[in-house]
Each structure stands twice: as structure tokens, then as C-alpha cells.
Amino acid sequence: MTGSFAAFDEPTATAPRVKKDAPPVADISVCSRFHAFDLARELSRHGMLRHLHTGYPSFIASRFGVRRGHVRSVWSGEPLNRALSALHRAGWIDRRDPQVSQRHDRIVASRLRPGADLFIGWSGQCRQSLDVARRFGMTTIVERGSSHVEWQWAQLTEEARITGLPVEAPHPLTIEQELAEYDDADFIAVPSAFAARTFVDRGVPAAKLLVNPYGVDLDIFRAGSDRDESHSADASAVRVLHVGRVSARKGVHYLVDATRRAGARLTLVGGVDAGMAPVVDGQPGITVAGAVPGGDLPRFYRDADVFCLLSVEEGLALVVVQAMAMGLPVIATPNTGAEELIEDGVSGFIVPARDPGAAAERLRQLAGDRQLRHDMGRRARARVANGFSWIDYGARARAFYTRIAGHARTAAAR
């Protein structure tokens, strides 16, 4: 395999494996949702969740298997975030995401109480909460779903310079907040070895990083027998799918170029960023489906032959795991974190970022070989089915947390 998280999978080099009768209990704080609800559900199933502090109403969390009794809702957070984001994308107001995140942080910090062993806060929105949690004796973990914020900023501003496209880089206030959180937290959780390397390159000790790739619901996202394989093997009939924001960060402009070179058809599922409409609208062979409900995604995966994500910067794209679970061969850049999952040439292809020619070459290869598409898709499904369900993700998280809490308890008893 081209990528592995084994090198980063111990919280410390010497952390003792201390057995305790009671498992550690965690508080989780997230302004929106991300994968926090999946983490909360998996911890709750094993008696390791005290509270989930979220900007969603409690009934939304319950739909993801988190009992309402565990939820401490900052109920106005997500509606406020969505309203302000819409106004910003319409060009009516400046960005407000740092202020929304800091508001969530202040509220959660005021609500925290002693009693949990761990505090897990999402990056950019937990600086004050970290301070309070540490005063209460909790071990603190920052969840960072992307690369190091400074690395992210450098990549995205470079993309804007190269292409002239609008690229939304992290706000200066967000960068300041996250750097303080990285310093203050006991550990930083990231979803891929790729993301971990961006932290190590910025001077963060590897022992401080917890690498835990995301999971997928293998019952919802599964390869079906109803995939249409009847079309011919020429490139013009090959159906390429992208799921995610139609943005420069996701490399959609490179994907449009690659599919044009390969003569393939492209479907884009996701909201279109400002400034990207001229790149995709009215282009031959391109269908812009827009944002769709999560429950509709399996239908789009089933209607595709190849999944392609050419992101400039990610941590680990959940859509890659979903596409593999659906039995699709995947073409992705290392910057998606996909090296964690894809064995190049076996279950998909890894191509360099900002290289549409390399992506086009792989698309032509898959277009001309239906059996290769089938075999790669089958191996992709087998790969994620063996270790990348949400249950597997939760098991890795619980193992980390148990070792961390055991080490802290041992140290406190000395």
C-alpha cells in the first residue's frame, strides 16, 4: 500500500496499557456535525460518552444514533452558521465563521463541568473549552479534519495565485485560534498519515498525533447488482462522478480538464462555489446535479463507472470511502488523504495534485478496460469492508482514548 497510518498510531512512545474497570468517559464539542455524531454514537454504545455539545438540535443528533440525554444543544448554532454562510456566498456580508465558532466555544466552555476523563473539541472552535477542560483535569484532544491550518492556507492561497480562481483560505482569526489549540491540547486527532505529515513538517511531535481514518456505513453504501454495465467500453460512454463542493479546493477545474482530455462524461454532485460556475456551466459532457440529500448519494454512485476527486487539500475525504464501499474504482490525489485507503493500481489510482494529464491517462485506461473497472471496484469494496466501517473507526478511537486516559490516571496516582 502507498500510505499507512501505522507510523502515527500510538499516542506516545511509552504510554502504558493500564487496565481499568471503568472505561474513560468523554465530552465532545462540535459547532456543526462533521463526523462528530458518528464518534459520539460509537462511544455511547460502549458507555464512553457523557455529553455531545453541538450546534444542531438534539433531535437531529438522535437520528444518528446519539441518545438525546447525551446531547447538550447550542441549538441556534447551526441555523446561524447556515444563514450567515448563505449571506456570505451571496456576497452580502463578510465571512463570519470565526465569530460563529468562537460563540460556540464560549457557550460550551460555560457549560462544562468536572467528571469526564476526556474533552474532544473540533479545531477552530474549542480554545476556551480546552482551558476549562484542563482545569477540570480532563485530557484534551483537538479533532482536525484537514491538514495543518498553515499548510492548508499556503496550498489554497497558492491555488488562487496559480489559477486566478476564487479560493476561500482559512480566515486569519481561525488560523490564530487553531494554532493556539494545537499548542494547548494534549493530543491532535487527524484522519490520515498525509494530514499527520503536514503537522510533523510544522514542528508538531508525531507522538502528539492520533491518526484515525474515517469510516462508512457499509449497509447504506454497498455495491449492488443493479449497476448498469451494458454501455460500451469507449471513453465517451464512461461516467465519472465527483461528490463534494464544486470548488477550486476540491480541484474541480482540474477534473473538468481531465475528463475533457479523456472524452468522458462527468457528473458533479455538490454546491457550486462562487466563481466556479463558468468552469462547469454549459460545458459539453458535464452534468451539474447540485447539492443533494445524503440519502440520495448511493443512487449517484450506482450510476457511475469511476469516482474521481482531485483535491488540492483535504484531510481524508469521506466521499472516497463511500465510493469505494459502493464498488467504484477511485482516482484521487494524495492530498485527499486517499493513500490511506487506495493501493495504487490495485483498488484505484493515486495521481499527483494539479496534474489533469495524469488523471486523464488513468481515466482512459479505465475507460478502455471494463474488466479492470470491475476488478478494481471489487477490491475497493473489500478494502473498506475490512477495517473502515464506523464500528472500526469507533474501535480505534476507544483504544486511543483508553490508553490516553490510563496513562493520565497512572500519572495522577503517582
Residue pairs with C-beta under 8 A, 6 or more apart in sequence:
1 339
1 343
2 339
2 342
2 343
2 344
2 350
3 192
3 193
3 194
3 334
3 338
3 339
3 340
3 341
3 342
4 193
4 340
5 192
5 193
5 196
5 211
5 212
5 213
5 340
7 193
7 206
8 193
8 196
8 206
8 209
8 210
8 211
9 210
9 211
9 396
10 207
11 187
11 207
11 210
11 400
11 403
11 404
11 407
12 207
12 407
13 207
15 403
15 404
15 406
15 407
16 406
16 407
16 410
17 403
17 406
18 403
18 406
18 407
18 409
18 410
19 406
20 402
20 405
20 406
20 409
23 46
23 47
23 48
23 398
23 402
24 48
24 117
24 118
24 401
24 402
24 404
24 405
24 406
25 47
25 48
25 49
25 50
25 115
25 116
25 117
25 118
26 43
26 48
26 49
26 50
26 116
26 117
26 118
26 119
26 120
26 401
27 50
27 51
27 52
27 53
27 112
27 116
27 118
27 119
27 120
27 133
27 138
28 36
28 39
28 40
28 43
28 49
28 51
28 52
28 53
28 120
28 121
29 53
29 54
29 104
29 105
29 108
29 119
29 120
29 121
29 122
29 125
29 126
29 129
30 36
30 52
30 53
30 54
30 55
30 121
30 122
30 125
30 143
31 54
31 55
31 74
31 77
31 78
31 81
31 100
31 101
31 104
31 122
31 125
32 54
32 55
32 56
32 77
32 78
32 81
32 122
33 54
33 56
33 60
33 78
34 122
34 143
34 145
35 145
35 214
35 318
35 393
36 52
36 54
36 122
36 143
37 52
37 54
37 61
37 64
37 65
37 66
38 64
38 214
38 215
38 390
38 393
38 394
39 120
39 393
39 394
39 397
40 49
40 52
40 61
40 64
40 66
40 70
41 64
41 65
41 66
41 390
41 394
42 390
42 391
42 393
42 394
42 395
42 397
42 398
43 49
43 394
43 397
43 398
43 401
44 65
44 66
44 67
44 70
45 394
46 394
46 398
48 398
48 401
49 66
49 70
50 70
50 115
50 116
51 70
51 71
51 72
51 116
52 61
52 66
52 70
52 71
52 72
53 72
53 73
53 74
53 104
53 108
53 111
54 61
54 71
54 72
54 73
54 74
54 77
54 78
55 73
55 74
55 75
55 76
55 77
55 78
55 80
55 81
55 104
56 73
56 75
56 77
56 78
57 73
57 75
58 68
58 71
58 73
58 75
59 68
61 68
61 70
61 71
61 73
62 68
62 71
72 108
72 111
74 104
74 107
74 108
77 100
77 103
77 104
80 100
80 103
81 97
81 100
84 93
84 96
84 97
84 100
85 97
87 93
88 94
88 95
88 96
89 273
89 274
91 274
95 168
95 171
97 171
97 174
98 124
98 171
98 173
98 174
98 177
101 124
101 125
101 174
101 177
102 125
102 127
102 173
102 177
104 125
105 121
105 125
105 126
105 127
105 128
105 129
106 128
108 121
108 126
108 128
108 129
109 128
109 129
109 131
109 132
112 119
112 129
112 132
112 133
112 136
113 136
114 136
114 137
115 136
116 133
116 136
116 138
117 138
117 139
117 401
117 405
117 408
117 409
118 138
118 139
118 140
118 141
118 401
118 404
118 405
119 126
119 129
119 130
119 133
119 134
119 138
119 139
119 140
119 141
120 140
120 141
120 143
120 189
121 129
121 130
121 133
121 140
121 141
121 142
121 143
121 181
121 185
122 142
122 143
122 145
123 142
123 143
123 144
123 145
123 149
123 178
123 181
124 149
124 174
124 177
124 178
124 181
125 177
126 142
126 181
127 177
127 180
127 181
127 184
130 140
130 142
130 181
130 184
130 185
131 184
133 140
134 140
134 184
137 412
139 186
139 187
139 404
139 405
139 408
140 184
140 185
140 186
140 187
141 185
141 186
141 187
141 188
141 189
141 210
141 404
142 181
142 182
142 185
142 187
142 188
142 189
143 189
144 178
144 188
144 189
144 190
144 195
144 315
145 190
145 191
145 315
145 316
146 152
146 195
146 313
146 314
146 315
147 155
147 194
147 195
147 198
147 199
147 313
147 314
147 315
147 335
148 182
148 195
148 198
148 199
148 201
148 202
148 204
149 170
149 174
149 175
149 178
149 179
150 175
150 179
150 202
151 198
151 201
151 202
151 313
152 169
152 170
152 198
152 313
153 169
153 170
153 175
155 312
155 313
155 335
156 167
156 168
156 169
156 170
156 248
156 249
156 312
156 313
157 167
157 169
159 165
159 167
159 248
159 249
159 312
160 166
160 167
160 169
160 248
162 354
163 248
163 253
165 248
165 253
165 275
165 276
165 279
166 248
166 273
166 274
166 275
166 276
167 247
167 248
167 249
168 247
168 249
168 273
170 178
182 188
182 199
182 204
186 208
186 404
187 208
187 209
187 210
187 404
188 199
188 204
188 208
188 209
188 210
189 209
189 210
189 211
189 212
189 400
190 196
190 199
190 209
190 210
190 211
190 212
190 315
191 211
191 212
191 213
191 214
191 315
191 316
191 337
191 340
192 211
192 213
192 315
192 316
192 337
192 339
192 340
193 211
193 339
193 340
194 315
194 316
194 334
194 335
194 337
194 339
194 340
195 211
195 315
195 316
195 337
196 206
196 209
196 211
199 208
199 209
200 206
200 209
210 400
212 393
212 396
212 397
212 400
213 316
213 321
213 337
213 340
213 341
213 388
213 393
214 316
214 318
214 321
214 388
214 393
215 321
215 388
215 389
215 390
215 391
215 392
215 393
215 394
216 318
216 321
216 322
216 324
216 325
216 384
216 388
216 389
216 390
217 389
217 390
218 325
218 384
218 385
218 389
220 298
221 297
221 298
221 301
221 322
221 325
221 326
222 298
222 325
222 326
222 327
222 381
223 325
223 326
223 327
223 377
223 378
223 381
224 302
226 302
227 302
227 327
228 303
229 370
229 374
231 237
233 367
233 368
233 369
233 370
234 367
234 368
235 262
235 263
235 264
235 363
235 364
235 367
235 368
236 263
236 264
236 265
237 265
237 367
238 262
238 264
238 265
238 305
238 306
238 363
238 366
238 367
239 264
239 265
239 267
239 303
239 304
239 305
239 306
240 255
240 259
240 264
240 265
240 266
240 267
240 304
240 305
240 306
240 307
240 308
240 363
241 266
241 267
241 269
241 300
241 301
241 303
241 304
241 306
241 307
241 308
241 323
241 328
242 250
242 252
242 255
242 266
242 267
242 268
242 269
242 270
242 307
242 308
242 309
243 269
243 270
243 297
243 300
243 301
243 307
243 309
243 319
243 322
243 323
244 250
244 269
244 270
244 309
244 311
244 317
244 319
245 270
245 271
245 272
245 273
246 252
246 268
246 270
246 271
246 272
246 273
246 276
246 280
246 288
247 273
247 276
248 273
248 275
248 276
248 312
249 311
249 312
249 313
250 270
250 309
250 310
250 311
250 312
251 309
251 310
251 311
251 312
251 333
251 353
251 354
252 268
252 276
252 279
252 280
252 310
253 276
253 279
254 310
254 354
254 355
254 356
254 359
255 266
255 308
255 309
255 310
255 356
255 359
256 266
256 279
256 280
256 283
256 286
257 356
257 360
258 308
258 310
258 356
258 357
258 359
258 360
258 363
259 265
259 266
259 285
259 286
259 308
259 360
259 363
260 283
260 285
261 356
261 357
261 360
262 360
262 363
262 364
262 367
263 285
263 367
264 285
264 306
264 363
264 367
265 285
265 286
265 287
266 285
266 286
266 287
267 286
267 287
267 289
267 300
267 303
267 304
268 280
268 286
268 287
268 288
268 289
269 289
269 290
269 291
269 292
269 297
269 300
270 289
270 290
270 291
271 290
271 291
272 280
272 288
272 290
280 286
280 288
281 288
289 300
292 300
297 322
298 326
301 307
301 322
301 323
301 326
301 328
302 326
304 328
305 328
305 366
305 373
306 328
306 329
306 330
306 331
306 363
306 366
306 373
307 319
307 320
307 323
307 324
307 328
307 329
307 330
307 331
308 330
308 331
308 332
308 359
308 363
309 317
309 319
309 320
309 330
309 331
309 332
309 333
309 336
309 338
310 331
310 332
310 333
310 351
310 353
310 356
310 359
311 317
311 332
311 333
311 335
311 336
311 353
312 333
312 335
312 353
312 354
313 335
314 335
314 336
314 337
315 337
316 336
316 337
316 338
316 340
317 332
317 336
317 337
317 338
320 330
320 332
320 336
320 337
320 338
320 341
320 342
321 341
321 384
321 388
323 330
323 380
324 330
324 341
324 342
324 347
324 348
324 380
324 381
324 383
324 384
325 380
325 381
325 384
325 385
325 388
326 381
327 377
327 378
327 380
327 381
328 377
328 380
329 347
329 348
329 349
329 366
329 372
329 373
329 376
329 377
329 380
330 338
330 342
330 347
330 348
330 349
330 380
331 348
331 349
331 351
331 359
331 362
331 363
331 366
332 338
332 342
332 348
332 349
332 350
332 351
333 350
333 351
333 352
333 353
334 350
334 352
334 353
335 353
338 348
338 350
339 350
341 347
341 383
341 384
341 388
342 348
342 349
342 350
342 380
342 383
343 379
343 383
344 350
346 376
346 379
347 376
347 379
347 380
347 382
347 383
348 376
348 380
349 362
351 358
351 359
351 362
352 358
365 372
366 372
366 373
366 376
